[in-house]
């Protein structure tokens, strides 16, 4: 693992605390599907109070791609910018922060940094993330992904799913994992969750 980039991001930590406190404040009186709406409201208030809105329109960036949760842009230099709409967080935004922090822990050669908030092309509230732009030789093969994950101490459940005593990693498929020039295997994006028994 490359530790060249610090895995800690102050804004990421602050927003994770806000979503956690928002969830704790609801206690047991609100169904889980209500957490996300309350958490987003708190993050919007936080963005307003701290001038954290980012307008992408004047920036010299190029649209690259769109997936289920991210709209991806390239700054023409060394970074990609992602508008993440929290789609894969489910009903609780804490899942998003767990995933980003775990990604930065295990795949620190391509860390995420949160730099603010915006609305995507569908007018969905989104986190603005940056990540190093990677020139790669090709997509990693399934065997290369398995070998890399096992070297990190994960056990293979399926060809694209792995776990250790704390985390489950899934959707680790070749189109999310590259084989790079400088780093052999590079995880751009995969789904990570906390293993249920690790929190008890």
Phi, psi and omega in degrees: 000139177269130179250026183293330182256135179292133182281350184265133179231119187302314180296321177300316179296316181298314182290327175297319178295319180297315180293324178294316179295322179298319179293317180298325182294332180282337181057223181262003187278345183243134177296156185302329181293344177277342181303312188298316179299317179294319180296317178297318178301316179295322179291324176297317177299318179296317179297318179296316184290335186243014177053052184256014179279136180243122176265112182281342189301322179277355184281147178273078182233157182244129176295134181248310189193167176220137176236200182295331183232341186241140161253128191245134180230154177245136181276003180082359182233254190246005185226154165250151178243132181238131170264110184255120185271011178066017183303317185276004176281350182070222184268007185216115183295343176303329178299322178298313184289324174301315183294315181294316179295320178293320176303312182294330178289312186269332185237056189286356174282347175225063186286154170269143167233136174268129182244353179161204183224157178201187172240138181278187184294341176263013180060036175263134176303131187219147168281142174259116182245147170242154180208145178302140175281130186246126167269123184235157177290320188187178170287147175289151176277164177301319180296321179294322178295314179300313181300317181294314181295320179294327176294335176275359178094013178269150173260146181274126175263311175223179185298334180238015182229137185219159175211155165231197184285352180243325190229154168244132177243127178222170187064030176273071185253161184307326181284352174255355185227127182252160171253112190261173177285318185263327178239133186299309182237131185231116178272112177278319183197131171210162180272132181229135175224163177280135174293132189305314184285354180281343183266354183267000000 
